[in-house]
Amino acid sequence: MSDLVLSSREKQLLRRLAAGKTDREIAARVGGTAKQISEQRARLLGRLGISTAAEVADAANGWQF
């Protein structure tokens, strides 16, 4: 997709966001709090330069998992 390298945690988060999971659902599955996931989501989307659900889905499809 780009030269940007994502950590395994970021890839996991991106996949779950693309699947429509909420911060609370993601936190319950991977650990942490909904607030922590929200902060991670904001950082990740900022790094990727995306903001909409459609862009999240497109980004997730573009990464090799």
A tleap script that builds the chain and sets N, CA, C and O, in Angstrom:
source leaprc.protein.ff14SB
mol = sequence {
  NMET SER ASP LEU VAL LEU SER SER ARG GLU
  LYS GLN LEU LEU ARG ARG LEU ALA ALA GLY
  LYS THR ASP ARG GLU ILE ALA ALA ARG VAL
  GLY GLY THR ALA LYS GLN ILE SER GLU GLN
  ARG ALA ARG LEU LEU GLY ARG LEU GLY ILE
  SER THR ALA ALA GLU VAL ALA ASP ALA ALA
  ASN GLY TRP GLN CPHE
}
set mol.1.N position { 0.828 -1.191 0.000 }
set mol.1.CA position { 0.000 0.000 0.000 }
set mol.1.C position { 0.869 1.249 0.000 }
set mol.1.O position { 0.683 2.136 -0.833 }
set mol.2.N position { 1.814 1.322 0.927 }
set mol.2.CA position { 2.732 2.444 0.964 }
set mol.2.C position { 4.001 1.994 1.645 }
set mol.2.O position { 4.160 0.821 1.985 }
set mol.3.N position { 4.899 2.933 1.841 }
set mol.3.CA position { 6.144 2.625 2.533 }
set mol.3.C position { 5.957 2.597 4.040 }
set mol.3.O position { 6.891 2.254 4.766 }
set mol.4.N position { 4.788 2.945 4.523 }
set mol.4.CA position { 4.493 2.966 5.940 }
set mol.4.C position { 4.459 1.537 6.471 }
set mol.4.O position { 3.815 0.664 5.890 }
set mol.5.N position { 5.149 1.310 7.566 }
set mol.5.CA position { 5.174 -0.013 8.186 }
set mol.5.C position { 4.275 0.001 9.408 }
set mol.5.O position { 4.409 0.858 10.281 }
set mol.6.N position { 3.364 -0.947 9.465 }
set mol.6.CA position { 2.467 -1.065 10.600 }
set mol.6.C position { 2.929 -2.200 11.505 }
set mol.6.O position { 3.397 -3.237 11.034 }
set mol.7.N position { 2.791 -1.989 12.802 }
set mol.7.CA position { 3.087 -3.048 13.761 }
set mol.7.C position { 1.981 -4.096 13.680 }
set mol.7.O position { 0.932 -3.859 13.081 }
set mol.8.N position { 2.221 -5.247 14.282 }
set mol.8.CA position { 1.192 -6.289 14.274 }
set mol.8.C position { -0.046 -5.804 15.024 }
set mol.8.O position { -1.168 -6.137 14.640 }
set mol.9.N position { 0.140 -5.029 16.078 }
set mol.9.CA position { -0.996 -4.481 16.828 }
set mol.9.C position { -1.804 -3.517 15.952 }
set mol.9.O position { -3.035 -3.537 15.979 }
set mol.10.N position { -1.116 -2.678 15.180 }
set mol.10.CA position { -1.810 -1.742 14.296 }
set mol.10.C position { -2.572 -2.485 13.210 }
set mol.10.O position { -3.692 -2.103 12.871 }
set mol.11.N position { -1.988 -3.528 12.667 }
set mol.11.CA position { -2.676 -4.332 11.651 }
set mol.11.C position { -3.918 -4.986 12.244 }
set mol.11.O position { -4.978 -5.019 11.619 }
set mol.12.N position { -3.770 -5.502 13.455 }
set mol.12.CA position { -4.896 -6.132 14.146 }
set mol.12.C position { -6.014 -5.114 14.366 }
set mol.12.O position { -7.187 -5.405 14.136 }
set mol.13.N position { -5.638 -3.934 14.810 }
set mol.13.CA position { -6.619 -2.875 15.036 }
set mol.13.C position { -7.301 -2.480 13.732 }
set mol.13.O position { -8.521 -2.321 13.695 }
set mol.14.N position { -6.537 -2.323 12.681 }
set mol.14.CA position { -7.086 -1.947 11.383 }
set mol.14.C position { -8.082 -2.988 10.882 }
set mol.14.O position { -9.150 -2.635 10.382 }
set mol.15.N position { -7.740 -4.262 11.014 }
set mol.15.CA position { -8.655 -5.340 10.602 }
set mol.15.C position { -9.968 -5.259 11.371 }
set mol.15.O position { -11.044 -5.373 10.786 }
set mol.16.N position { -9.878 -5.066 12.663 }
set mol.16.CA position { -11.087 -5.030 13.491 }
set mol.16.C position { -11.926 -3.787 13.207 }
set mol.16.O position { -13.156 -3.852 13.206 }
set mol.17.N position { -11.269 -2.666 12.968 }
set mol.17.CA position { -12.004 -1.456 12.600 }
set mol.17.C position { -12.721 -1.654 11.269 }
set mol.17.O position { -13.870 -1.244 11.109 }
set mol.18.N position { -12.041 -2.281 10.321 }
set mol.18.CA position { -12.648 -2.534 9.013 }
set mol.18.C position { -13.845 -3.472 9.131 }
set mol.18.O position { -14.779 -3.408 8.332 }
set mol.19.N position { -13.805 -4.339 10.132 }
set mol.19.CA position { -14.922 -5.268 10.362 }
set mol.19.C position { -16.075 -4.591 11.096 }
set mol.19.O position { -17.106 -5.216 11.346 }
set mol.20.N position { -15.903 -3.309 11.443 }
set mol.20.CA position { -16.987 -2.570 12.076 }
set mol.20.C position { -17.060 -2.721 13.586 }
set mol.20.O position { -18.070 -2.363 14.192 }
set mol.21.N position { -16.010 -3.242 14.201 }
set mol.21.CA position { -16.013 -3.425 15.653 }
set mol.21.C position { -15.881 -2.082 16.355 }
set mol.21.O position { -15.226 -1.167 15.856 }
set mol.22.N position { -16.506 -1.977 17.511 }
set mol.22.CA position { -16.412 -0.760 18.315 }
set mol.22.C position { -15.147 -0.811 19.162 }
set mol.22.O position { -14.526 -1.863 19.310 }
set mol.23.N position { -14.775 0.341 19.714 }
set mol.23.CA position { -13.601 0.391 20.586 }
set mol.23.C position { -13.778 -0.556 21.765 }
set mol.23.O position { -12.832 -1.232 22.169 }
set mol.24.N position { -14.968 -0.607 22.310 }
set mol.24.CA position { -15.248 -1.485 23.453 }
set mol.24.C position { -15.107 -2.960 23.060 }
set mol.24.O position { -14.537 -3.753 23.811 }
set mol.25.N position { -15.622 -3.322 21.893 }
set mol.25.CA position { -15.509 -4.712 21.430 }
set mol.25.C position { -14.049 -5.086 21.171 }
set mol.25.O position { -13.616 -6.189 21.503 }
set mol.26.N position { -13.312 -4.178 20.591 }
set mol.26.CA position { -11.897 -4.444 20.311 }
set mol.26.C position { -11.133 -4.594 21.620 }
set mol.26.O position { -10.316 -5.505 21.755 }
set mol.27.N position { -11.385 -3.720 22.579 }
set mol.27.CA position { -10.711 -3.779 23.874 }
set mol.27.C position { -10.990 -5.102 24.578 }
set mol.27.O position { -10.090 -5.696 25.171 }
set mol.28.N position { -12.228 -5.560 24.512 }
set mol.28.CA position { -12.588 -6.826 25.154 }
set mol.28.C position { -11.855 -7.995 24.512 }
set mol.28.O position { -11.516 -8.967 25.187 }
set mol.29.N position { -11.612 -7.902 23.227 }
set mol.29.CA position { -10.974 -8.999 22.486 }
set mol.29.C position { -9.448 -8.996 22.615 }
set mol.29.O position { -8.837 -10.046 22.811 }
set mol.30.N position { -8.842 -7.823 22.505 }
set mol.30.CA position { -7.372 -7.768 22.462 }
set mol.30.C position { -6.743 -7.236 23.734 }
set mol.30.O position { -5.522 -7.278 23.882 }
set mol.31.N position { -7.556 -6.733 24.660 }
set mol.31.CA position { -7.030 -6.208 25.909 }
set mol.31.C position { -6.982 -4.692 25.896 }
set mol.31.O position { -6.988 -4.055 24.842 }
set mol.32.N position { -6.934 -4.138 27.086 }
set mol.32.CA position { -6.936 -2.692 27.220 }
set mol.32.C position { -8.331 -2.173 27.464 }
set mol.32.O position { -9.282 -2.933 27.647 }
set mol.33.N position { -8.428 -0.869 27.462 }
set mol.33.CA position { -9.723 -0.223 27.682 }
set mol.33.C position { -10.217 0.387 26.377 }
set mol.33.O position { -9.458 0.555 25.422 }
set mol.34.N position { -11.488 0.710 26.358 }
set mol.34.CA position { -12.056 1.362 25.173 }
set mol.34.C position { -11.360 2.694 24.920 }
set mol.34.O position { -11.172 3.083 23.767 }
set mol.35.N position { -10.978 3.393 25.979 }
set mol.35.CA position { -10.280 4.676 25.827 }
set mol.35.C position { -8.910 4.466 25.179 }
set mol.35.O position { -8.514 5.239 24.308 }
set mol.36.N position { -8.194 3.438 25.594 }
set mol.36.CA position { -6.890 3.146 24.993 }
set mol.36.C position { -7.043 2.806 23.512 }
set mol.36.O position { -6.259 3.260 22.679 }
set mol.37.N position { -8.053 2.008 23.193 }
set mol.37.CA position { -8.287 1.641 21.800 }
set mol.37.C position { -8.651 2.882 20.993 }
set mol.37.O position { -8.200 3.040 19.858 }
set mol.38.N position { -9.459 3.758 21.570 }
set mol.38.CA position { -9.828 4.995 20.894 }
set mol.38.C position { -8.593 5.828 20.569 }
set mol.38.O position { -8.482 6.374 19.471 }
set mol.39.N position { -7.677 5.927 21.508 }
set mol.39.CA position { -6.448 6.683 21.295 }
set mol.39.C position { -5.573 6.023 20.227 }
set mol.39.O position { -5.000 6.702 19.375 }
set mol.40.N position { -5.476 4.696 20.284 }
set mol.40.CA position { -4.696 3.962 19.276 }
set mol.40.C position { -5.314 4.135 17.893 }
set mol.40.O position { -4.606 4.321 16.903 }
set mol.41.N position { -6.656 4.071 17.836 }
set mol.41.CA position { -7.364 4.250 16.566 }
set mol.41.C position { -7.072 5.625 15.978 }
set mol.41.O position { -6.774 5.752 14.791 }
set mol.42.N position { -7.158 6.649 16.817 }
set mol.42.CA position { -6.910 8.014 16.344 }
set mol.42.C position { -5.484 8.161 15.807 }
set mol.42.O position { -5.277 8.778 14.763 }
set mol.43.N position { -4.507 7.602 16.511 }
set mol.43.CA position { -3.121 7.672 16.046 }
set mol.43.C position { -2.943 6.929 14.726 }
set mol.43.O position { -2.296 7.427 13.805 }
set mol.44.N position { -3.524 5.731 14.645 }
set mol.44.CA position { -3.388 4.909 13.443 }
set mol.44.C position { -4.028 5.597 12.235 }
set mol.44.O position { -3.412 5.687 11.173 }
set mol.45.N position { -5.243 6.074 12.394 }
set mol.45.CA position { -5.922 6.728 11.282 }
set mol.45.C position { -5.186 7.993 10.865 }
set mol.45.O position { -5.126 8.322 9.680 }
set mol.46.N position { -4.628 8.699 11.838 }
set mol.46.CA position { -3.829 9.872 11.525 }
set mol.46.C position { -2.582 9.516 10.724 }
set mol.46.O position { -2.238 10.201 9.761 }
set mol.47.N position { -1.913 8.449 11.122 }
set mol.47.CA position { -0.730 7.989 10.387 }
set mol.47.C position { -1.072 7.608 8.962 }
set mol.47.O position { -0.302 7.858 8.034 }
set mol.48.N position { -2.241 6.999 8.799 }
set mol.48.CA position { -2.660 6.553 7.475 }
set mol.48.C position { -3.318 7.669 6.666 }
set mol.48.O position { -3.511 7.535 5.458 }
set mol.49.N position { -3.656 8.753 7.326 }
set mol.49.CA position { -4.297 9.875 6.639 }
set mol.49.C position { -5.710 9.568 6.191 }
set mol.49.O position { -6.147 10.017 5.132 }
set mol.50.N position { -6.429 8.796 7.007 }
set mol.50.CA position { -7.800 8.422 6.663 }
set mol.50.C position { -8.745 8.786 7.804 }
set mol.50.O position { -8.319 9.002 8.938 }
set mol.51.N position { -10.052 8.851 7.475 }
set mol.51.CA position { -11.004 9.198 8.520 }
set mol.51.C position { -12.354 8.500 8.390 }
set mol.51.O position { -13.070 8.375 9.384 }
set mol.52.N position { -12.716 8.052 7.218 }
set mol.52.CA position { -14.043 7.454 7.051 }
set mol.52.C position { -13.982 5.929 7.113 }
set mol.52.O position { -12.925 5.325 6.933 }
set mol.53.N position { -15.134 5.327 7.371 }
set mol.53.CA position { -15.221 3.870 7.429 }
set mol.53.C position { -14.824 3.246 6.085 }
set mol.53.O position { -14.177 2.199 6.052 }
set mol.54.N position { -15.208 3.881 4.998 }
set mol.54.CA position { -14.849 3.360 3.670 }
set mol.54.C position { -13.337 3.390 3.473 }
set mol.54.O position { -12.766 2.460 2.904 }
set mol.55.N position { -12.689 4.451 3.939 }
set mol.55.CA position { -11.231 4.535 3.822 }
set mol.55.C position { -10.550 3.483 4.692 }
set mol.55.O position { -9.519 2.930 4.310 }
set mol.56.N position { -11.128 3.207 5.860 }
set mol.56.CA position { -10.589 2.164 6.745 }
set mol.56.C position { -10.659 0.813 6.026 }
set mol.56.O position { -9.690 0.054 6.022 }
set mol.57.N position { -11.807 0.522 5.423 }
set mol.57.CA position { -11.958 -0.739 4.691 }
set mol.57.C position { -10.979 -0.841 3.530 }
set mol.57.O position { -10.370 -1.889 3.315 }
set mol.58.N position { -10.829 0.243 2.787 }
set mol.58.CA position { -9.879 0.247 1.668 }
set mol.58.C position { -8.449 0.033 2.173 }
set mol.58.O position { -7.682 -0.724 1.577 }
set mol.59.N position { -8.098 0.702 3.271 }
set mol.59.CA position { -6.748 0.562 3.838 }
set mol.59.C position { -6.510 -0.871 4.291 }
set mol.59.O position { -5.439 -1.430 4.056 }
set mol.60.N position { -7.505 -1.464 4.938 }
set mol.60.CA position { -7.361 -2.838 5.425 }
set mol.60.C position { -7.186 -3.798 4.257 }
set mol.60.O position { -6.427 -4.762 4.358 }
set mol.61.N position { -7.874 -3.549 3.157 }
set mol.61.CA position { -7.733 -4.412 1.975 }
set mol.61.C position { -6.381 -4.246 1.318 }
set mol.61.O position { -5.913 -5.158 0.636 }
set mol.62.N position { -5.739 -3.099 1.506 }
set mol.62.CA position { -4.465 -2.836 0.876 }
set mol.62.C position { -3.255 -3.393 1.614 }
set mol.62.O position { -2.164 -3.463 1.048 }
set mol.63.N position { -3.436 -3.790 2.868 }
set mol.63.CA position { -2.312 -4.307 3.654 }
set mol.63.C position { -2.248 -5.822 3.566 }
set mol.63.O position { -3.272 -6.504 3.516 }
set mol.64.N position { -1.044 -6.324 3.547 }
set mol.64.CA position { -0.842 -7.783 3.568 }
set mol.64.C position { -0.865 -8.250 5.014 }
set mol.64.O position { 0.008 -7.890 5.803 }
set mol.65.N position { -1.865 -9.051 5.360 }
set mol.65.CA position { -1.969 -9.558 6.720 }
set mol.65.C position { -1.487 -10.954 6.704 }
set mol.65.O position { -1.473 -11.615 7.743 }
savepdb mol mol.pdb
quit
